[in-house]
Amino acid sequence: MTIGKEIGLGAITVFAPFAVDAQTRITPEAFLDAVQGKTVMFHDYPSGLLVGTEEFLSPTLSVWRMEGRGCVYGQITTPDGQICFLYDDDPDGVPVCWWTFEHEGRLMVRLASFNRREIQEVRSITEDGLNCPSAPIS
């Protein structure tokens, strides 16, 4: 079973901006349902370099860790079919938003910006936590 098939029935086929091939769009709610309580590793596409690891503590709270850096907590929102993260250390207070989709059996995220074409691939979803300090109470 592929990771994308675990996401389930909330997907529709679309042609996203900058797409080379058809993709199956995954709703933010379906994505969050699949990853809640889990830890996800994101790799740059197509280079394959590890970008970072995110533990989804709830549908509205995550903790992100890039290689060689500490943990950063983020508030999750889902406006306009996107998944957006506002991290505690974000200097401009503007959330980072993504579209989630499946492509050739792989779960991917595309930065929801027309200025940057960044795509990341989910390489693993595990039950392992990041062992970060306690989540903020706010």
SULDAKA-V249696 format. One record per backbone hydrogen bond with DSSP energy under -1.0 kcal/mol. NH is the residue of the N-H (numbers start at 1). CO is the residue of the C=O. If there is no record, write none. Layout:
# SULDAKA-V249696
{{NH/CO} {NH/CO}}
This chain:
# SULDAKA-V249696
{{6/2} {12/25} {14/23} {19/16} {23/14} {24/102} {25/12} {26/100} {31/27} {32/28} {33/29} {34/30} {35/31} {36/32} {37/56} {38/35} {39/126} {40/54} {41/124} {42/52} {43/121} {44/49} {45/119} {48/44} {51/42} {52/42} {53/65} {54/40} {55/63} {56/38} {57/55} {57/61} {58/61} {62/74} {63/55} {64/72} {65/53} {69/66} {72/64} {74/62} {75/86} {76/60} {77/84} {82/79} {83/98} {84/77} {85/96} {86/75} {88/73} {90/87} {96/85} {98/83} {99/110} {101/108} {102/24} {103/106} {106/103} {108/101} {109/120} {110/99} {111/118} {112/97} {113/111} {120/109} {121/43} {122/107} {123/41} {126/39}}
